[in-house]
Amino acid sequence: MLHQIIDRRLAGKNKSIANRERFLRRVKNYIRRAVSEAVRDRSIKDIQNTQSITIPRKDIAEPSFRHGPGGKREMVHPGNSDYIRGDKIQRPQGGGGGGGSQASNEGDGQDDFVFELSREEFMQYFFDDLELPRLVKTHLMAVPTWKSIRAGWAAEGTPNNIDVVRSLRSALGRRIALGAPLVNQLHEMERQLDVMKADPDDRREDIKLLEEEIHHLRGRIWRIPFIDPFDLRYVNRVKQPTPSSQAVMFCLMDVSGSMDEQRKDLAKRFFILLYLFLKRNYEKIEVVFIRHHTRAEEVDEDTFFHSTESGGTVVSSALELMQKVMDERYSPTEWNIYGAQASDGDNWTDDSPKCRKILSDDILEKVRYFAYIQVTPEEQNLWLEYAQLALSQPHMAMKKVETAADIYPVFRELFEKQAASS
């Protein structure tokens, strides 16, 4: 007998979240492969859409509990005239058909299992185990931090938040408000009592009644509590969001004439991954987009990814603009600065040493991390100049991207989460 245990507790829209997450963990390698193929094959605008995942049927078998045969058994099969005890029987030829669309003239076949990732699940696996480098030093949080601040007083709260002075002041005001009329009445009755006692006529009965009323009134005044729960005042505290360590990412893209459409597409794919990663994982981060040919300009997101402007090549113009924006808006003492540059490396010979100097003297000392992506396999003069810097600057990384299939592995390598230092 075969026993299977399946969790069928339902979540929203009749889906079992626990089972789905467990299943996704089992097929993580297939999902990673599909994510990488999406970066390679999809258009830029469709890169973050949902994705269908195909899994061979042999890899989706459910684990199960079985009753073993147990002990030693002998069986008699009627109609057997070919074998005696101890004979070995060969496995039958043919049998089960293959997965997918494989054909077979014997046995049965099954299709491969296909399921679809939601957009959120797809993006989760896209950026799984990634982070901005050197976050241990900057403490940039993916969620906002909160601090508790005083916001007046409240009539309810915890004992450790009692404001003693304000509570006693409230109690005193209450006692005055409740007791003052009674005290005035008591003083008037005591004056009347003195008058009665000084009267030569015999007024013992009136005096006795008035003394009883005075005694009763003093009891009422005495029973006014010194402090009442109504008097308690608590310090009211509210949570106020406070900005985490601020960060800014500079995206520098070469759009010169040497960057043909294929190379620009590679650069744009890389920056789209970077932009989606930043916006999905971090709240307190700004992105500065800079395009350059012979001159550089800061642009918005739409212009950065869709403008068709082109021209000659002066890479230093982008670095100079980055330096200018940093000096004007992003102080290294207040901001965690990151930079990513994509180019084919083709630059004026005299300009590449200038780029190295700007990076070395004015940028790398202020940034937490700088990544350079070259979209050609050849080592151009800009690559050779940057390589000299990378040898002595551990927070500068250089990678080459030749095809769309290289983008996702390179991206993961650049922003892979680092093990916590001991």
N, C-alpha and C positions, 0 to 999 in steps of 0.2 A: 504494500500500500504506500502511495506517495503522499507526503504531507508538505504543504507550502504555507508559510506565514507571510502575509502581505498586509502592510499598514494601509487601510482604506479610509482613514479619517480624512474628511473633506475640508478643504480650505475654500477660498473665494473661487467662484465659477467652477465648482466641482473638481478642483485640482488638489491633489495631495502635495503640499509644499515639501514636507519632509521626504517623501518618496522621490519627488522630482530632483531635489538637491542631492540626494544619495545617488541617484542615477547619473546626474551630471558629473559627480566626482568620479564615477566608474569610467566614464567615457571622455575624460578630460583631454587625453591625447588626441582623440579625433576632433574635439572642439578646437584645440590649439591649431591643428592642421587646417581646419576650415577657416579659422580667423586669418591665418597667414595667407591663404588663397584669396580671401576676400580683399585684402590689401593689394594683392597682385592683379586680380582680375576685374574688380569693380571700378566703376567710374568714381571720380572724387566725390560727387554729391551723394552717391549711394553707399559710401563706405561704412556708415554706421547703421544701416538698415538690418532687419532681421535676417537670419541665416538658416538654411536647411542643412542638417547634418545627417550623413549616411553612415550606418554602422553595420558591418557584417553580422549576419544572424548568429554566428558562432560565439560572438562576444557579448550577447545580451541574455544568455541563459540565466535564469533565476536560481540562486542557491536554494537547496531544499534538504529536508530531513527525510531519511529513508529507514525503513526497517530492514536490517541486514538478515540474510538467510539464517545465520546462527547454527551452530552445531554441524553435524555431518549427516548428509541426507543421501539416500539412494532412490533413484526414480526409474520407473519402467515405462518406456514409451511403446505403446502397441504398434504393430505394423513394421518394426525395424527388422530388416533382413540383411542389412549391409554392414553393420558395425557390431563389434563385441566390446566388452569392457576393456578400457585402456587405449582404444584407438583414438588418434587425433584427427579432428575434423577440420578441414580447411575452411577459411572464411569465404562466404559467397562473393562472387565477382559482381561488380556494378554496385547498385544500391542507391543511397541517398544522393539526390542531385545537388549541384553546387548552389551557391548563393547568387543573388543578383539575377541577371538574365541568362545564366549559363544553361545550356540545353543538355538533356540527358534522355537516352532512350529507355532507361530503367529507373525505377524508384520514383520518389516524389521530390520536389524542390520547394524552396522557400525564398521569397524576396528578401533583400537586405532591409534592415529597419531604418526608416527615415523619420526624423522628428525636427521640429523647428524651434530655435531659440528665440525668446522674446528680445526686443531691442535692449532692455536693461541687462539681461543675462549675457547677450552678445558683447556689450560694452564692458561688462564685468570681467569676462575672460580676455578681452582685448588688453586690459591694463592690469591684469592680475600680477601682484608682486612687483609693481613698479613704484618709484617715488623720485622726487627731486633729490639729487645728490647732496650730501653733507648736511642733511636735515638734523643730525644729532646736535650740531652746533647752533643751528638757527631756531630750532623748536617751532618750526612752522606747522600748524595744526590743520588737519583736514576738516575739523569742525570748530565752530566758534567757541571761545572760552567765555566764562561768566564770572563776575565778581558780585559779592553781596554788598549792597550799599543801604544806608539808612534812608527811610522815606517816611518821616513823621512817626506817629504813634497809632497803635491799634488797641481795641478793647479785648482782643484775644491773642494768645501767643503761648510760648513755652516759658516755664519758670525762669530759665537763665536769661531771658530777654526782658524781665520786669524792670521798669524804670522806677526805682524806689522813690526818688524825690517827687516825680510827677504823680505817682500813686498816692503818696501822703498828702500832697497838695489837693488832689481830688477828694480824698477822705475828709480833709479839714473843711473844704467847701461844702461837702454834703452835710457834715455835722452842724455847721453854722446854719445852713438852709433849713434843716429839720429842727434843730434845737433852739434857735433864736426866739421864735414865737412862744415856745413853751417856757423859756427862761424869763421872758418879759411877763408872761402870765404868772409865773411863780413869784416874781418880785412884787407884782400887784397884790397877789393873795397874801404874801408875807406882810405887806404894808397894812392891808385890811385887818390882819390878825393882831398887829400891834395896836391898831385903833380900838379893836374890840376889847383887848386886854386892859386898855387904859380907860375904858368906859366904866363909870361907877355902877351902872346897872348890872344885874346878874345876867350874863349872856353865855353861860357855860355850855349850853346846848349848841349855840351857833359857833362858839369857839371850837368845840369838839368836831363838828362837821367840817369846819374849814381846815382844821389840822389834818383830818383824814384826806381831804382833797389835796392839800399840800404834799402829804406823804405819797399819795398816788401819783401826783405830777412829777415829783422828784424821781420816782421809779421809772416813769416814762422817759425822763431825760437820761437817766443812768443806763437804760436799756438801748439807747442809740449806739450801735456798734462803732468801735474806734475805726475799723476799716472793714469794708464790705467788698465782695467780689466785683461789685459794680464799680468800685473805685480803682481797680487795678488797671494800669496802663503799661503796655508792652512796646518796646522799640520795634517798629515795623521795618523789616528789611525786604528788599526786592532784589531779584537777580537782573543785573544789567550786562548786556554783551560787551565784551572788550575785544578790540582787534588783536588777533594773534600776530606774531611776527610778520611784517609785511614783506611781500616778495613781488618781483617784477621779472618777466621774461622778455628779452629782446629777440625778435625773429628777423634775421637779415637774409634776404633772398636776392640772388643775382638774376637780373632779367635782361642782361645784355644780349647782343646779337649772337654771340657764340652759344648761348643757351637756347638750343632748338626746342621744339615743342615736347619732344620726348624727355629731355633733361628738365625742362620746367615742370613737366608732369611729375617726375620723380621728386623734385624739390617740394612741390605743392603737397604731394602725398605725405611726405615726412612731416611737414608743418601742420597739416590737418590732424595727423595722429597726435602731434605735440599739443595742439590747441584743444582737441577733445579731451586729452589726458589731463591738462591743467584745469579746464573748466569743470570736469567731472569730479576730480579728486580734491580740489582746493577752492575755498571760498575767497580768502583774502589774498588774491593774486591779480596783478595787472599784466596785460600783454601789449607790447609795443611792436608794431609791424613796420619794417623798413624795407623798401625796395630800392634797388640801385642799378644804374648802368654807368654812364659817365658822371652822373650826379645822383645823390640819394635824397629820398624824401620819406617822411613819416606818413603812413596812410592808414585808413581804416581796414577792418577785416575784409569787407567785400572787395575793395580795390586791390588789396594784397593778393587775393586768390583769383581774381577774375580780370584784372586790367591786362591789356595787350601791349602796353607801351614797351619799347625796346630801344637799344642804342649801343654805344661803345662800352668799354669796360674800364672803370676806375674803382676798384674794390675799397680803397682807403676812404672814399667818400662816405660809405656806409658806416665804417668804424668811427670816423670823425663825428658823424651825426649821432651815433650811439653815445659817444663820449659827451657830446654837448647835452643831450637829453638827460643823461645821468647827472651831470653837474647841475642842471637847472631843476630837476624834479625828483631825483632819486638819490638821496645821500646814502652812502654805504653804511653810515652809523645808524640809519633808521630803516633801511631796506635791504633785503636779501636779493642780490642781483644775479640773474642767470642770463646766458646768451647762447643762441643757436644760429649758426650761419650755414647756408647752403649755396654752393657755387660749383661751376665746372673747373675752377682753378685757373682758367685762362685770364691773365691779367697783364697789363703793361709791365715790362721787365723792371723798369725803375720804380714802379708803384708797389711791388710785392715787398721789398725791404721796408718801405714806409709802413705797410700794413703790420709787419712784424714788430716794428718799433712802437706803433700806437698800441698794439695789444700788450706788449711787454711793459711799457712805461705808464700807460693810462687806463687800461681796462682790466687786465688780469689781476692786478693788485686790489681791485674793487669788487670783482665778481666772485660768487661762490663756485660757479661751474661754467665752462664755456665749451660748447661742442661744435666741431666743424665737420660738415658733411660734403664730400666731393662726389658729384654725380657722374664722374668719368673714371675709368680704370687707370688712365695715364697719370703719372706724377708731374703735374704742371708746376710752374715756378712758385705759385702761391702755396702749394702743398709742401714744397721743399723748405720754404721760409717758415711755415707754421710748424713743420716737423722739428726744427731746431728748438722752438719754444716748448713743444710738448715734452721734450726730454727732461726739462728742468721744472715744468709746471704740472704737478700731479692733478690739478683740477681742470686741466685742458684735455679734451678727448678728440681724436680724429678718426673718421671712418669713411670708407668708400662704398658707394651704392651704384651698382651697374645696371640692375634690372629692378622691376617692381617687386620681384620675389625677395630681394635683399632688404627691403625697407623695414619690414616688421622685425626680423631678427636683429638688425642693426639698432633699431629703436629700443628694443628690449635690452640690448647689451649696454646702451648708453644710460638708460634710466632704471637699470635693475636695482632692486632693493638691496642695500648692503647689510651685511651681518652687523649686529650691534657690537660696538667695541667693548671689551671687558674692562 
